[in-house]
Amino acid sequence: NHLLGRLFLDQNTLVLASLTSPKRWELYRNPTLLKEVLLENVQSLNFEFYVPPKKDRGALVPQNPQADLIADNQWHKNWLSRYQQLPAIIKIHIKTVIAGKKETITFAFALPKSNMVILL
């Protein structure tokens, strides 16, 4: 099972929208876009993308010539599709204001399908 998803802000509300994979659209006449409210009172939503230090990963993953476009061993504010791969880790920073109190919630997710396996 595959889903297409998008995480976004809609008038200070964090929303996850999901839709079945285009491969399955022929099974459904009108695929339904599902929208789930995840959090309210959200002021901002920011992402960071981590690229680990360059090491020889040839035995683990195929080499990607686009990998040289990305500075390694640091967090990046943007991730471009021309990189043709996933980062090793994604951080999501959510800033909220509830009853006048500001708070930042941070989530970090390692991406197992990334070609940028973190080697120690």
Accessible surface in RSA format (square Angstrom, percent):
REM  Atomic radii and reference values for relative SASA: ProtOr
REM  Chains: A
REM  Algorithm: Lee & Richards
REM  Probe-radius: 1.40
REM  Slices: 20
REM RES _ NUM      All-atoms   Total-Side   Main-Chain    Non-polar    All polar
REM                ABS   REL    ABS   REL    ABS   REL    ABS   REL    ABS   REL
RES ASN A   1   167.21 115.3  97.55  94.3  69.65 167.7  31.05  74.7 136.15 131.6
RES HIS A   2   133.43  72.9 126.57  88.0   6.86  17.5  85.33  87.9  48.09  56.0
RES LEU A   3   120.19  66.9  90.48  64.7  29.71  74.7  90.56  63.6  29.62  79.7
RES LEU A   4    85.67  47.7  82.05  58.7   3.62   9.1  84.50  59.3   1.17   3.2
RES GLY A   5    59.40  73.2   0.00   N/A  59.40  73.2  18.60  51.0  40.80  91.4
RES ARG A   6   168.38  70.7 162.69  82.9   5.69  13.5  53.72  73.4 114.66  69.5
RES LEU A   7    48.95  27.3  32.41  23.2  16.54  41.6  32.41  22.8  16.54  44.5
RES PHE A   8    46.23  23.1  43.86  27.2   2.38   6.2  46.23  28.0   0.00   0.0
RES LEU A   9    62.17  34.6  36.72  26.3  25.45  64.0  36.72  25.8  25.45  68.5
RES ASP A  10    61.49  43.1  55.66  55.4   5.83  13.8   6.76  15.9  54.74  54.6
RES GLN A  11   169.88  95.0 135.49  99.0  34.39  81.9  53.96 114.8 115.93  87.9
RES ASN A  12    93.54  64.5  89.90  86.9   3.64   8.8  10.08  24.3  83.46  80.7
RES THR A  13    25.99  18.5  25.99  26.4   0.00   0.0   8.27  11.1  17.73  26.8
RES LEU A  14     6.68   3.7   6.68   4.8   0.00   0.0   6.68   4.7   0.00   0.0
RES VAL A  15     6.45   4.2   6.45   5.8   0.00   0.0   6.45   5.6   0.00   0.0
RES LEU A  16    59.00  32.9  58.84  42.1   0.16   0.4  58.84  41.3   0.16   0.4
RES ALA A  17     9.81   9.0   8.69  13.4   1.12   2.6   8.69  12.2   1.12   3.0
RES SER A  18    11.06   9.3  10.09  13.5   0.96   2.2   6.11  13.0   4.95   6.9
RES LEU A  19    37.72  21.0  35.93  25.7   1.79   4.5  37.72  26.5   0.00   0.0
RES THR A  20    36.66  26.1  35.98  36.5   0.68   1.6  35.94  48.3   0.72   1.1
RES SER A  21    11.48   9.7  11.48  15.3   0.00   0.0   2.78   5.9   8.71  12.2
RES PRO A  22    67.50  49.2  55.41  50.5  12.10  44.0  55.58  45.9  11.93  74.1
RES LYS A  23   178.07  86.9 154.20  94.6  23.87  56.8 108.85  98.0  69.22  73.7
RES ARG A  24    78.53  33.0  78.37  39.9   0.16   0.4  21.68  29.6  56.85  34.5
RES TRP A  25    96.34  38.7  92.20  44.6   4.13   9.7  92.28  49.2   4.06   6.6
RES GLU A  26   160.99  92.4 119.37  90.3  41.61  99.1  46.54  90.0 114.45  93.4
RES LEU A  27   121.70  67.8  89.50  64.0  32.19  80.9  93.03  65.3  28.67  77.1
RES TYR A  28    95.62  44.6  89.74  51.1   5.88  15.3  66.54  50.0  29.08  35.8
RES ARG A  29   233.04  97.8 198.71 101.3  34.32  81.7  80.19 109.6 152.84  92.6
RES ASN A  30   129.75  89.5 112.75 109.0  17.00  40.9  32.23  77.6  97.52  94.3
RES PRO A  31    48.80  35.6  26.35  24.0  22.45  81.6  30.22  25.0  18.58 115.5
RES THR A  32    93.26  66.3  77.69  78.8  15.58  37.1  53.44  71.8  39.82  60.2
RES LEU A  33   101.01  56.3  80.16  57.3  20.85  52.4  80.16  56.3  20.85  56.1
RES LEU A  34   102.33  57.0 100.64  72.0   1.68   4.2 102.18  71.8   0.15   0.4
RES LYS A  35   121.64  59.3  89.74  55.1  31.90  75.9  46.79  42.1  74.84  79.7
RES GLU A  36    88.54  50.8  84.12  63.6   4.41  10.5  30.44  58.9  58.10  47.4
RES VAL A  37    94.26  62.0  65.79  59.6  28.47  68.6  65.79  57.2  28.47  77.2
RES LEU A  38    85.49  47.6  53.81  38.5  31.68  79.6  57.10  40.1  28.39  76.4
RES LEU A  39    53.32  29.7  49.48  35.4   3.84   9.7  53.32  37.4   0.00   0.0
RES GLU A  40   104.26  59.9  99.59  75.3   4.67  11.1  24.31  47.0  79.96  65.3
RES ASN A  41    76.09  52.5  66.25  64.0   9.85  23.7   7.76  18.7  68.34  66.0
RES VAL A  42     0.52   0.3   0.00   0.0   0.52   1.3   0.36   0.3   0.16   0.4
RES GLN A  43    99.86  55.8  77.18  56.4  22.68  54.0  33.46  71.2  66.40  50.4
RES SER A  44    31.21  26.4  29.77  39.7   1.45   3.3  29.85  63.6   1.36   1.9
RES LEU A  45    30.57  17.0   9.91   7.1  20.66  51.9   9.91   7.0  20.66  55.6
RES ASN A  46    69.63  48.0  67.13  64.9   2.51   6.0  18.71  45.0  50.93  49.2
RES PHE A  47    63.61  31.8  57.68  35.7   5.94  15.4  57.68  35.0   5.94  17.0
RES GLU A  48    25.31  14.5  25.31  19.1   0.00   0.0   0.67   1.3  24.64  20.1
RES PHE A  49    27.18  13.6  27.18  16.8   0.00   0.0  27.18  16.5   0.00   0.0
RES TYR A  50    35.30  16.5  35.30  20.1   0.00   0.0  18.69  14.0  16.61  20.5
RES VAL A  51     8.29   5.5   8.29   7.5   0.00   0.0   8.29   7.2   0.00   0.0
RES PRO A  52     2.59   1.9   1.20   1.1   1.39   5.1   1.20   1.0   1.39   8.6
RES PRO A  53    48.58  35.4  48.01  43.8   0.57   2.1  48.01  39.6   0.57   3.5
RES LYS A  54   110.15  53.7  88.46  54.3  21.68  51.6  71.79  64.6  38.36  40.9
RES LYS A  55    99.09  48.3  75.49  46.3  23.59  56.2  60.40  54.4  38.69  41.2
RES ASP A  56   128.29  89.9  97.14  96.7  31.15  73.7  45.06 106.1  83.23  83.0
RES ARG A  57    24.50  10.3  23.85  12.2   0.65   1.5   7.46  10.2  17.04  10.3
RES GLY A  58    40.52  50.0   0.00   N/A  40.52  50.0  17.92  49.2  22.60  50.6
RES ALA A  59   108.23  99.5  62.29  96.1  45.94 104.5  74.23 104.5  34.00  90.1
RES LEU A  60   107.29  59.8  75.51  54.0  31.78  79.9  78.94  55.4  28.35  76.3
RES VAL A  61    22.82  15.0  19.06  17.3   3.76   9.1  22.20  19.3   0.62   1.7
RES PRO A  62   104.37  76.1  89.89  81.9  14.49  52.7 101.40  83.7   2.98  18.5
RES GLN A  63   130.09  72.7 103.80  75.9  26.29  62.6  62.30 132.6  67.79  51.4
RES ASN A  64    22.53  15.5  12.10  11.7  10.43  25.1   8.97  21.6  13.56  13.1
RES PRO A  65   111.96  81.6  87.96  80.2  24.00  87.3 100.26  82.8  11.71  72.8
RES GLN A  66    49.25  27.5  48.86  35.7   0.39   0.9   0.92   2.0  48.33  36.7
RES ALA A  67    30.41  28.0  27.84  43.0   2.57   5.8  27.84  39.2   2.57   6.8
RES ASP A  68   115.67  81.0  90.02  89.6  25.65  60.7  30.20  71.1  85.47  85.2
RES LEU A  69    87.93  49.0  58.87  42.1  29.06  73.1  63.53  44.6  24.40  65.7
RES ILE A  70     3.45   2.0   0.60   0.4   2.85   6.9   2.43   1.7   1.02   2.8
RES ALA A  71    51.46  47.3  36.46  56.3  15.01  34.1  46.02  64.8   5.45  14.4
RES ASP A  72    44.91  31.5  37.45  37.3   7.46  17.6   0.51   1.2  44.40  44.3
RES ASN A  73    91.34  63.0  73.45  71.0  17.89  43.1   9.21  22.2  82.13  79.4
RES GLN A  74    82.43  46.1  77.24  56.4   5.19  12.4  23.96  51.0  58.47  44.3
RES TRP A  75    83.88  33.7  62.47  30.2  21.41  50.3  45.83  24.4  38.06  61.7
RES HIS A  76    35.49  19.4  31.51  21.9   3.98  10.2  15.40  15.9  20.10  23.4
RES LYS A  77   148.31  72.4 132.36  81.2  15.95  38.0  96.11  86.5  52.20  55.6
RES ASN A  78   106.62  73.5  99.27  95.9   7.35  17.7  20.79  50.0  85.83  83.0
RES TRP A  79    50.36  20.2  22.12  10.7  28.25  66.3  21.44  11.4  28.92  46.9
RES LEU A  80    73.83  41.1  71.56  51.2   2.27   5.7  73.38  51.5   0.45   1.2
RES SER A  81   111.48  94.2  83.08 110.9  28.41  65.4  59.90 127.6  51.58  72.3
RES ARG A  82   139.31  58.5 131.07  66.8   8.24  19.6  59.49  81.3  79.82  48.4
RES TYR A  83    21.77  10.2  21.77  12.4   0.00   0.0   0.63   0.5  21.14  26.1
RES GLN A  84   122.36  68.4  92.32  67.5  30.04  71.5  37.10  79.0  85.26  64.7
RES GLN A  85    23.69  13.2   2.88   2.1  20.81  49.6  12.52  26.6  11.17   8.5
RES LEU A  86    83.06  46.3  81.53  58.3   1.53   3.8  81.53  57.3   1.53   4.1
RES PRO A  87     2.46   1.8   2.46   2.2   0.00   0.0   2.46   2.0   0.00   0.0
RES ALA A  88     5.87   5.4   2.25   3.5   3.62   8.2   3.12   4.4   2.75   7.3
RES ILE A  89    37.13  21.1  37.13  27.7   0.00   0.0  37.13  26.7   0.00   0.0
RES ILE A  90    35.06  20.0  35.06  26.1   0.00   0.0  35.06  25.2   0.00   0.0
RES LYS A  91    53.59  26.1  53.59  32.9   0.00   0.0  14.68  13.2  38.91  41.4
RES ILE A  92    19.11  10.9  19.11  14.2   0.00   0.0  19.11  13.8   0.00   0.0
RES HIS A  93    35.00  19.1  35.00  24.3   0.00   0.0  29.18  30.1   5.81   6.8
RES ILE A  94     6.57   3.7   6.57   4.9   0.00   0.0   6.57   4.7   0.00   0.0
RES LYS A  95    92.96  45.3  92.96  57.0   0.00   0.0  37.90  34.1  55.06  58.6
RES THR A  96     3.19   2.3   2.64   2.7   0.55   1.3   0.90   1.2   2.29   3.5
RES VAL A  97    46.80  30.8  37.98  34.4   8.82  21.3  37.98  33.0   8.82  23.9
RES ILE A  98    88.84  50.6  84.92  63.3   3.93   9.5  86.35  62.2   2.49   6.8
RES ALA A  99   109.68 100.8  55.08  85.0  54.60 124.2  76.17 107.3  33.51  88.8
RES GLY A 100    69.12  85.2   0.00   N/A  69.12  85.2  34.72  95.3  34.40  77.1
RES LYS A 101   147.59  72.0 139.84  85.8   7.74  18.4  91.77  82.6  55.82  59.5
RES LYS A 102   154.58  75.4 131.08  80.4  23.50  55.9  77.94  70.2  76.64  81.6
RES GLU A 103    88.97  51.1  80.49  60.9   8.48  20.2  24.87  48.1  64.10  52.3
RES THR A 104    73.71  52.4  45.91  46.5  27.80  66.3  29.18  39.2  44.53  67.3
RES ILE A 105    53.40  30.4  49.59  36.9   3.81   9.2  53.40  38.5   0.00   0.0
RES THR A 106    68.08  48.4  38.44  39.0  29.64  70.6  28.21  37.9  39.87  60.3
RES PHE A 107    94.30  47.2  90.63  56.1   3.67   9.6  94.30  57.2   0.00   0.0
RES ALA A 108    67.51  62.1  37.03  57.1  30.48  69.3  37.36  52.6  30.15  79.9
RES PHE A 109   100.63  50.3  96.83  60.0   3.80   9.9 100.63  61.0   0.00   0.0
RES ALA A 110    77.48  71.2  56.22  86.8  21.26  48.4  56.22  79.2  21.26  56.3
RES LEU A 111    41.98  23.4  34.58  24.7   7.40  18.6  34.85  24.5   7.13  19.2
RES PRO A 112   129.95  94.7  91.12  83.1  38.83 141.2 104.50  86.3  25.45 158.2
RES LYS A 113   174.17  85.0 152.68  93.7  21.50  51.2 100.44  90.4  73.73  78.5
RES SER A 114     6.31   5.3   1.99   2.7   4.32  10.0   2.29   4.9   4.02   5.6
RES ASN A 115    42.98  29.6  38.78  37.5   4.20  10.1   3.43   8.3  39.55  38.2
RES MET A 116    12.12   6.3  11.68   7.7   0.44   1.0  11.37   9.7   0.75   1.0
RES VAL A 117    53.52  35.2  47.12  42.7   6.40  15.4  53.52  46.5   0.00   0.0
RES ILE A 118    75.53  43.0  54.66  40.7  20.87  50.3  54.66  39.4  20.87  56.6
RES LEU A 119    50.41  28.1  40.58  29.0   9.83  24.7  42.25  29.7   8.16  22.0
RES LEU A 120   200.36 111.6 138.58  99.1  61.78 155.3 158.28 111.2  42.08 113.2
END  Absolute sums over single chains surface
CHAIN  1 A     8880.4       7185.2       1695.2       5084.3       3796.1
END  Absolute sums over all chains
TOTAL          8880.4       7185.2       1695.2       5084.3       3796.1
